[in-house]
Amino acid sequence: MKQLKTNCLVILMRIQVTINSGWKTGVGIIFAVLLVGCKSTLNTTSSSTAITKTEEAFFTSVLDNALRFNTLSARLNLDFSGSQQEFSSRVQVKMRYNDRIQLSIQPLLGIEVLRIELSNDSIKILDRLNKRYVSDNYNKLKNELAIDFNFQNLQALLTNRIFIPGESRVSKNHYRQFRVRKNNNTAEFQWKDSNGAFLTFLADGEEKLLSTKIEHENQKLTFEYSRFQTLNNQLFPLRMTALLTSGNDIQGTAILAFSTPEINSPLTFDFSIPSGFSRVALEQLINSFQMK
């Protein structure tokens, strides 16, 4: 149980880690990572449907076809593999659009060891194994990242949507901020900021997003979306693969396999603190379980 506790908390709470050049990245972006009707599973590869629209019209269609929901819930299996760690766990995911994301980490027999909740302005963590909790400002998490990665950006990453760091939404009016590269049946939308962060979104002829890449200096986080199913007449990926690389070295891979996703069902978001739990600072919890 001690090793299980260490693996679980180290991997899921590794919100900051310094890699080579010192870029502080949150495999916590993979909070991923962490980090999300009628069902018919589609091919895992991109569609062969040709893109006939103009670049601007296709960009607008990809935005329009993004998943629309008020609430989203699902069970998922998380498999993480790093240079020194491997970890698998069941995770319960709950989302309320533009409000909060809650993760219940259950690595053994459905027993919750961690509960994580992020909202627009706060981050809460309940560590049941050590009887402690965090209730802190989301800006403390943002400040550890190389880009202005807000709550809406995390929400978009977990629901295969295009986003702009620091922005609450993307509309057709943002088209001019992207460089578009289109071929017969796929298109890339590329965005770059003044600090050198580089984002690339890949979409196919069915106007669905297949991957998101976030690059800064020699670091790259890639999210790939596959095994799409129809969910209330919308496409949702049942499999997400997150890959973190530093130069040519793979730092870690996380696979999120979703089951029984539902949208727009009534959800409750309980985050009551049990008696006897002590409050600790976010930095203290991070430092306790940071990978060596």
N, C-alpha and C positions, 0 to 999 in steps of 0.2 A: 504493500500500500504506500510505503514511503516513496519508492521509485515512481509509482503511478502518480502520486501527488506532485512530485518534482517535475516530471514530464509534462503533466497537464498544465500546471501553472507557468512553467518556464515558457512553453510554446505559446500558450494563449495570452500570456501577459507580457510577452516580449514586445513592448510598445516602442522601445528604443534600442538600437543596437548600432555600434559603430563598425563600419566595414571599410577596411583599407583606407581610402582617402578621407574617411571621417564623415561620409554622408549618413546622417541619422535617419534611418528608415524604419517604419513600423511594419514589420511583418504583421504588426498590428493594423496596417492598412488591410492586411489580410485578416482583419478582425473578422476578416476572411475567415475571413479568414476568419475569415472568421466569421468572419467573417462573415441563405436564403432559398366539375363538369365532365365533358367528353374528353377522352384522352387518346391521342394517337402519336406515337413516337416517330420522329423523322430521322433521316440520315444525319450522321454526325458531321459530314463534310458540307462545304458550301453548296448552295444551289447552283444549278447550271442555267437558271433563268437569266436571259440576257438583260442588261440594263439599257433601256431605250430612252429614258428621261434625260433631260439636261442635268448637269451636275448640281445646280441649285435646287431643281425640283426633286431630285433623288435625295438630297440632304434633308429637305423638308419632309419627304415621305418616311425616311428612317426615323425622324423625330416623331412623326404622327403615329407610327406603328409601334412605338415603345410601349411596354406594359403599362396599362392604366389600372390603378387600384387605390382603394381607400385603406384596406388592410391586406396583409399577406401573411400566411402561416405555413410552416412546413417542418417535416422532420428531415434531417440530413445526416449522412455519415461523413465525418471529416477524417481524412488520412493525410498525415503530414510526414514528410521525409526530409531530413537535413543532413548536414555533414556529420553530426554527432548524435542526432536524435531521430527517433521514429515514434509516431504517436497516432492512435486511432481513437475516435470517440463519436458517440451519438450526440447530436445537437438539436435542440428545439429552437426554431426561429420564429419570432413574431415581429411584424413591422406595421406601423401606422404611418401612412404617407406623410412626409415632411414633419413628423412629430417625434417618433422614437423607434429604435431597433432594440429588441431584447433577445439575448442568447442564453439558453440554459445548457451548460456543458455537463454531459452525463456519460462518463467513460466506462462505467461498470454497472451492469444490471439496472440501468435506468435511474441510478442514484445521482442526483445533482451535486456536483462539487463546486461549481462556479456559476454565478449568474451575472451577466454583463448587460448593462442598459446604457445606450447612448441616445441623446436627444440633441436638439439644436444648441443647447447651452450647457449641458452637463454630461458627466460620465459617472456611472455608478457600478461598483463591483462588489459582489457578495462572495466572500471566500469561506465556504462552509467548513472546510477542513481545518482551517486555522482560526475560525470564529472571529473574523474581522471583516470590515467593509470599508469601501471608499465611496465618498460622495464629493465630487470635485467639479471644477469648471472645465468644459470641453477645450477651452483655449490652451490649457496645459498640455493636452495631447497634441493639438495642432502645432504648437510651438516646437515639437520635436521632429517635425517633418520638413523635408526640403521644399515642399510646395504648399500653397495655401489650400489645404485639403479639408473642406468643411463637411458637415453632416450630410448635406444633400449630395455631395460628391461620393461619399461612402454608400449612400442609398442607391445612387446610380450605378456604381461599380457592382453592387450585388444584384442588380436587376437589369443588367446589360443595356444601359442607356448611355448616350453621349453626354459628357459634362465638360464644364470649364472650371478649373480650380478656383475656388473662392466664390463662384457664382451660384445662386440658388436654383437657376433653371437655364436651359438653352432653348432658344426659339429660332425661327428662320431668320430673324434679324441678326443673328450672330454668324451667319454664313460667311461673311467677308473676313472673319477672323481665322478661318480655316483654309488651309491649302488642300485642294482636292486632287487626287490621282485616281482616275477611273479607267478600267479596262472593260472587256466584254461583259463579265458577270460578277465583278467585285469592284469596290471603290474604297479608297482610304481617305479619311478626313484627318488632317494633321494640324496640330495646334502647338505653338511655342510661346513661352513667356520670356520676359527680359532677364530672368535669372538662369536661363538655359534649360529649364524643364521642357520636355518634349512629349506630347501625347499623340498617339495614333489609334484611330478607331477604324476597324475593318468591317464592312457590311457587304452582304451578297445581294443577288438579284431579287430575292424575296423581301428585301428591305428590312432585314433583321441584322442586328449587330452580332458579329462572330468573335471579336476580340477587342481588348483594350490594352494598350501598352503605355506605361509611364516610364520615362527615361530621364535620368539626371546624371551628368558626368558619365562615369562608366557603370552606373547602376541601372538595372531595368527590372520592372515588375510587369509581368504579362498575365492577363486574365483571358482565358479562352472559354467560349460558351458552346455547348454541344448538346446532343440528344434533346432537341426541341420537341415540346408537346403543345397541343392546343389547350388553352386554359381560358374558359369563357370567351372562346373565339379569338384568343390572342396567343401568340407564341411565347413560350417560356422555356429556358434551358434547364434540363434536369441535371446537367453536369457542368461544373465550373472547375477549371484547372488553373491554379495560380502558380507562377514560376518566378522566383527571385534570383537574379544573376548579378554577379559582380565581375565585370570584364568577361572572360570566357568561363568563369567558375560558377557552377550552380550552388547557390546558398541554401535553397530550400524549395520544396514542391508541396503544395497543398491541393488535394482533390476533394471537392464538395459534391457529393451525390445526393440529390434531393429526392424525396418521396412524398406522396400525398400533398402536394402544394394546393392551397386554397386561397382564393382572394375574396375580399368583401364579406367575410363571415365575421360575426361579432367576436371581439377579442377583449380580454382583460389583461392589464399589465401590472401585476402585483410586484412590489419591491419592498415588502415589509422587512424590517430588520429584527431578527430573533433576539430575545433577551440574552444578555451576556456577551454579545458581540461588541468588539471595540473598534472605534473608528481610527483609521490610519491614513496618512497622506498617500496620494497616488505615487509619488516618487519612492516612498518607502516600500510599497508593494512591488513596484518594478524592480528596485534594487535587490529585494529579497529573492527574486526568481530569475534574475537576468542570467543569460547563458554566459558561461566562462569561455 
